[in-house]
Amino acid sequence: MKRLLLLLALAPAAAGAGDPERGAELAAECAACHGPTGAEPIAANPIIAGQHEDYLLRSLRVYRSQERANQVMYPLVKDLSDQDLQDLAAYYAAQPSALR
């Protein structure tokens, strides 16, 4: 039983824990590079609309921790909470996209 509790405690947050409506509010700064829904076809920036929520969340976390260095993304995510990141990931994952 203790082993199961330890595994659950160490497991990453489940996908779907974010609030897409709140994520839409947080996404205002993201629109400059990714477009209003994350599907802007700008060659230098990835299309994030419709991407898997867990992938988006992991990406935001590694930008925030600077495990993946990016001079544009770090200042935008450095002060965001885990819940903020989950909300952003949920919002962009819910957007229609050519990725699907």
N, C-alpha and C positions, 0 to 999 in steps of 0.2 A: 504494500500500500504506500509506504513512504517513497518507494522508487517511482511509482506512478505520479504522485504529487510533485516530485522533483522534476520529472519529465514535463509535466504540464506547466510548471512554473518557468522552465527554461525555454519552452516552445515560443516561437514568434507569435505576435498577435495574429489572429485569424483574419483572413481576407473577409471583407464584408463588415468590418468593425467601424468603418468610416461613414460619415454623414455627407452624401453628395451635395445636399443643399448648402450646407455650411462650406463645403469645399468650393462651391461656385463663388461664394463670397470671397474666399481666400485667394482665388485664382486670378484676381484682377491684375496683379503684377506679372503673372505668367503670360498673359495675353500678348504682351509686347513682342515676345519671341515665338510663342507657340500658337498664337491666334486665340480668339475667344473660347473656342471649344477644344483646343489642343490639336486641331487637324490642319493647321496652316502649313501649306507646302513650301516652307523656306528651306533651301538646301542645307544650310548650316545647322538647322535645328531639327531634332527628331519630331515626328508626329507621335503624340502621346495619347490622343483620343482613341479609346477602344483597346488600349494596351491592358494587359493583365494587371489587376489591382495589386497583387502581391509583388510583381515586378516593379511597378511604379513606387510602391512603398519602400522596397529595398533600395531602389535608386535614390530616392529622396534622402533616406537615412545615410547612405554612404557619401552623398554630397555634404550633408550636414556634419558628419564626423570627419570630413576631409580625407576619408579613405580613397575617394575618387576626387582628385583636385579639379576644380573648375572655378575660375575667377568670376564667372557670371552667376552660377547656381549657388555657391556657398553664401554670399551675402543675402540672398533671398530666403534661404532656408535655415540659416544658423540660429535664429531665435524662435523658430517654430517648435511647438511641442509635438510629442508623438501623436496626439490626437489630431493636431492640425495636419500632420503628414498623412494620417489615415484618411482624413476628410478629403484632402486634395487627391489622393490616389483613388478614392471611391468616385469622386466627381469625374475625373478623366477616364476612368475605366467604364463609366456609364455612358460616355459620349459615343454617338455614331461615328464610324470610321471605315475607311477602306481596308483597314487591317483585318476586319471580320469578313 
